């Protein structure tokens, strides 16, 4: 069971104040908090203190509340009456739904490829970053590289709307990964499969890449659902 954080780590946000201009908006604040949640700075189940975070970022309570509202709409936060705002704890059903979207978007992104795509360098960089992280046994970094790999896959659609959609999808998935007791167990096994998909894209074999990716995502969903359900029951 994860203990809610009452905002004690909010002081670390002071370093982010420079990212806000004099005309800072709730969207900018939401972007900072979204990144911090994705990085695990605020863990699932943590309570977000308006006072601490507002002071750390130097923003008004109204601006912060609007940022909270935006992130609640994105399913990253939840508001509990008379208790406050918390980083959301996903259900197993949420994980299944996230993978439903991933399969639709990522498989469609690689299917039309008939020659090395423009985004190939970005995909290759994510694979390389993953290999470096694994060599150094930095498993959280490997998880980040793996997400970057899949974001780069989705970006092959060339759609800014798809990019925005998938940013939200992967931010939610991060909430699942942060609960996992052994990130190495989950992420390391997929590094070689990222290489295989990259090799298919290098030769313009979109259909081959799609076939590999479909099996990959089915396996990933099954293993993550089983592990996440066990972690929640622990």
C-alpha positions in Angstrom: 0.0 0.0 0.0 1.5 3.3 -1.1 1.4 6.0 1.6 0.1 9.4 0.4 2.6 12.2 0.4 1.4 15.4 2.0 3.6 17.6 -0.3 6.8 17.2 1.6 8.7 16.9 -1.7 7.2 20.0 -3.2 10.2 22.0 -2.2 12.1 20.3 -5.0 9.9 22.1 -7.5 11.6 25.4 -6.7 14.2 24.6 -9.4 11.4 24.6 -11.9 10.3 28.1 -11.2 12.6 29.4 -13.9 10.6 27.6 -16.4 7.7 29.9 -15.7 7.6 33.4 -17.2 5.9 36.4 -15.8 2.9 35.5 -18.0 2.9 32.0 -16.7 -0.3 30.1 -17.3 -2.1 27.0 -15.8 -1.0 25.1 -18.9 2.7 25.7 -18.1 2.2 24.7 -14.5 0.3 21.6 -15.7 3.2 20.8 -18.0 5.7 21.0 -15.2 3.6 18.8 -12.9 2.9 16.3 -15.7 6.6 15.9 -16.2 7.3 15.5 -12.5 4.5 12.9 -12.2 5.9 11.0 -15.2 9.3 11.0 -13.6 8.0 9.6 -10.4 8.7 12.8 -8.4 5.1 12.5 -7.2 4.2 8.9 -6.7 0.7 7.3 -7.3 -1.4 7.9 -4.3 0.6 11.1 -3.3 -1.5 14.0 -2.0 -0.5 17.3 -3.8 -0.4 20.3 -1.4 -1.7 23.5 -2.9 0.3 25.6 -0.4 3.6 23.8 -0.9 3.5 23.5 -4.7 2.1 27.0 -5.1 4.9 28.5 -3.0 7.6 26.4 -4.7 6.5 27.5 -8.2 5.5 31.0 -7.2 2.0 30.8 -8.7 -1.4 31.8 -7.4 -3.8 29.3 -5.9 -6.3 29.9 -8.8 -3.6 29.1 -11.4 -2.6 26.0 -9.5 -6.2 24.8 -9.2 -6.7 25.3 -12.9 -3.5 23.2 -13.5 -4.9 20.5 -11.2 -8.2 20.6 -13.2 -6.3 20.1 -16.5 -4.4 17.1 -15.1 -7.5 15.6 -13.6 -9.1 15.8 -17.1 -6.0 13.9 -18.3 -6.6 11.2 -15.7 -3.3 11.9 -14.0 -4.9 13.4 -10.8 -8.0 12.7 -8.9 -10.0 15.0 -6.6 -11.4 13.6 -3.4 -14.0 15.6 -1.6 -12.8 17.1 1.7 -9.4 15.3 1.2 -7.7 17.1 -1.6 -6.0 16.3 -4.9 -4.0 13.1 -5.4 -1.9 11.5 -8.0 -4.2 8.9 -9.5 -3.9 5.2 -8.8 -4.9 3.3 -12.0 -7.0 0.2 -12.0 -6.2 -3.0 -14.0 -9.1 -2.0 -16.3 -7.3 1.3 -17.1 -4.2 -0.6 -18.1 -6.1 -2.8 -20.5 -7.8 0.3 -22.0 -4.4 2.1 -22.4 -3.1 -0.9 -24.3 -6.2 -0.9 -26.5 -5.3 2.6 -27.7 -1.6 1.7 -28.1 -2.3 -1.2 -30.3 -4.6 0.9 -32.6 -2.1 3.8 -32.9 1.3 2.1 -32.9 0.4 -0.7 -35.3 -1.2 1.8 -37.7 1.9 4.0 -37.5 4.3 1.3 -38.8 1.9 -0.5 -41.2 2.4 1.9 -44.2 6.2 2.0 -44.0 7.8 0.8 -47.3 11.1 2.6 -47.0 13.2 3.9 -44.1 11.0 6.5 -42.4 12.0 10.0 -41.6 11.7 9.3 -37.9 14.1 6.4 -38.0 16.9 8.3 -36.3 14.7 9.1 -33.3 13.7 5.5 -33.0 17.3 4.3 -33.2 18.4 6.8 -30.6 15.8 5.5 -28.2 17.0 1.9 -28.7 20.6 3.1 -28.2 19.7 4.9 -25.0 18.0 1.8 -23.7 21.0 -0.3 -24.4 23.2 2.2 -22.5 20.8 2.3 -19.6 20.7 -1.6 -19.4 24.5 -1.8 -19.5 24.7 0.6 -16.5 21.8 -1.3 -14.8 19.8 1.9 -14.6 16.4 0.3 -15.0 14.2 3.4 -14.6 16.2 5.0 -17.3 15.6 1.9 -19.5 11.9 2.3 -18.9 12.2 5.9 -20.0 14.1 4.9 -23.1 11.4 2.3 -23.9 8.7 4.9 -23.6 10.7 7.2 -25.9 10.9 4.3 -28.4 7.1 3.9 -28.5 6.5 7.6 -28.7 8.8 7.7 -31.7 6.9 4.8 -33.3 3.6 6.7 -32.8 5.2 9.9 -34.2 5.6 8.1 -37.6 1.9 9.0 -38.2 3.1 12.6 -38.6 0.1 13.9 -36.6 0.5 16.4 -33.8 -2.8 15.2 -32.4 -1.6 11.7 -32.2 1.6 12.9 -30.4 -0.6 14.7 -27.8 -2.8 11.7 -27.4 0.1 9.4 -26.9 1.9 11.7 -24.5 -1.2 11.3 -22.2 -1.2 7.6 -22.7 2.4 7.2 -21.7 2.1 9.6 -18.8 -0.7 7.3 -17.4 1.4 4.2 -18.0 4.2 5.8 -16.0 1.8 5.7 -13.0 1.6 1.9 -13.4 5.4 1.5 -13.8 6.0 3.5 -10.6 4.1 0.9 -8.6 6.2 -2.0 -10.0 8.6 -3.5 -7.5 11.1 -4.7 -10.1 11.3 -2.4 -13.2 14.2 -4.5 -14.6 12.0 -7.6 -14.8 9.5 -5.8 -17.0 11.7 -3.5 -19.2 14.8 -5.5 -19.9 13.1 -8.3 -21.8 11.8 -5.9 -24.4 15.1 -4.2 -25.4 16.0 -6.9 -27.9 12.5 -6.7 -29.4 12.9 -3.0 -29.9 16.0 -3.8 -31.9 14.1 -6.2 -34.0 11.4 -3.7 -34.8 14.0 -1.1 -35.6 15.7 -3.5 -38.1 12.4 -4.1 -39.9 11.8 -0.3 -40.2 15.4 0.2 -41.5 14.6 -1.9 -44.5 11.1 -0.4 -45.0 9.3 -3.6 -43.9 6.3 -2.0 -42.3 4.2 -5.1 -42.4 7.0 -7.1 -40.7 7.3 -4.3 -38.0 3.6 -4.4 -37.4 3.6 -8.1 -36.9 6.4 -7.9 -34.4 4.8 -4.9 -32.6 1.4 -6.6 -32.3 2.9 -9.6 -30.6 5.1 -7.4 -28.5 2.2 -5.3 -27.2 0.0 -8.3 -26.5 2.8 -9.9 -24.4 3.5 -6.6 -22.7 -0.1 -6.0 -21.8 -0.5 -9.5 -20.3 2.7 -9.3 -18.2 2.0 -5.8 -17.0 -1.6 -6.6 -16.0 -0.5 -9.6 -14.1 2.3 -7.8 -12.3 0.3 -4.7 -11.6 -2.6 -6.7 -10.2 -0.2 -8.5 -7.9 1.5 -5.3 -6.8 -1.9 -3.8 -5.9 -2.9 -6.9 -3.9 0.4 -6.9 -1.9 
